[in-house]
Amino acid sequence: MRKLLNKLLIKFGLLITKAPTLLSDKSLATSDAFPAELTEKVSVVEASETPVNPLFDIFSADTNVHKWHHYFDIYTKHFGQYLDRPIKMLEIGVYRGGSLRMWKDYFHPDSTIVGIDIDKTCKDHEIADRNVFVRIGSQADPHFLAEVNEEFGPFDIILDDGSHKTHHQNISFGALFRPALKDGGCYMVEDVHTNYWLKHVDSEDTFIDLSKQMVDLLHEPYFNRKETHFRHGHPEAVHELKLSYLAANLASIAFYDSVVVFDKKTRYLPTSELR
């Protein structure tokens, strides 16, 4: 009943959801399994140094780009493997165009960088002669996303730095992960701290909620099974399973402060071995 009500209320900019109720309390319920020592409040101070890596140097030399400093180590950790060859990158959210230039200067010079934004003025940030393209449309429009993929994809990297609305993040991931991200590709959603800010939560399940569910899907092969089903040479070993697309193609999920990273790679059944 709540889901049906939500669909109606979204049309009027309203929503009944569990998240705002919890977030408005500015507290987080934790399991009793956590010892008190781990949930005790301790002081956290501001950073005294800026990141030390080449990407941050590029960022510091440009203007009209907004990034949180602690993202740069995350970027280099997950994007570093793509530096040795031309790639295709899709960035959701163009804003003032600074990040498109940053990515172009960071990756291989023959890489193609595509930005999408709902703001028509963002088209001014296209640099077609450098393979930097901008297309105008909504990240919540699967048809538009399919058109972008048909024109430029599939992509090695997809970075969602768009509206930060939870239903936009959910729709974009659902529309892009399977058809638009290459095997071996990386899908990153940043600024997910907005999932804890009431004005950005406009879906029953936030993107953080979906990401937590994907942790379960990552372990889908083990549902209702036992270790011998995966043991090499064991009579009970299974040789094929029907799994969800995510379980069959999601290699890993990494959670950081405000960032979630999904690595896509065709998976095989896990194998154990007793020697």
Phi, psi and omega in degrees: 000320181296322180296318179296319179295321179299317181301322179287318185288329180302324180299336181252013178076018180241162181200138170257119182208157182288328188299308182303325179298316180290316186290328181295339177280347181055038178216164182229123177287130180241153181293147176293348178289341176283127174292151183303330181298334182271341180253359176298139179285128177232163183280140173234125184256164180290154180291141180259350181229155176268160180301147178245091174198159186301325181294320178294327177296320177295315178302317185290338183271355184244176176229175179062036175221135182241119179217148172280136185302322186286355177286334191293324175292328177292314178305308185293327179295318186264335182262349183301329182290349183259006188282341189270008183203159176294137180231172171243128181234136174247123175247123176273116184104114182255320181056246182261006173088353184296322182290328176300316178294322180299313180294322179298320179285337183276316184275176179310139184300339179268009180288155177251124180247124182240129176243144175235146180200153179276344180277117184296334180291343179294342177301334180295344183268004176289138175231077189300325182287353174247014181062038173245114187239151178230132174237142186260125179171175184267139176290349178264011180250098182303327179295316177298316180298322178295322178295318179296317179296319180296324182282321189238337189276189356287164189253151173279325182226134170236125181240118178265103174232046188269234186288336185071007171288138188295323181288333175292315179299318181296313182294316181299315180298315181297327183274338189250327190302315183283306187275336192252352180251127181294155168297128187092004182271174184231128176246119183239133175242120182250169182063033179285359169299338177294343175293349179251010177249125190305321186290346180260348183272105182229029176216155182297318175253123176285172178293328174299318177301313180297321180296321177296322177295327180290337172299319176295317181296330177301334182255016182304324180304336185268355182298128177057035179227180178223170188301323183294341176293344182242003184279131181301124176079001182280143180301332181272358184298136176266151184245352178199140177226150171268115183235163174297157179302319180298315180298329183274349186224005179255110185279322183198158173230130179240128178255131175229173172301110174075005183222137172236134185237131179242122176260125183261128177198137178302127183258156173241163179300137177293149181233131171251161180213133177255118183249000000 
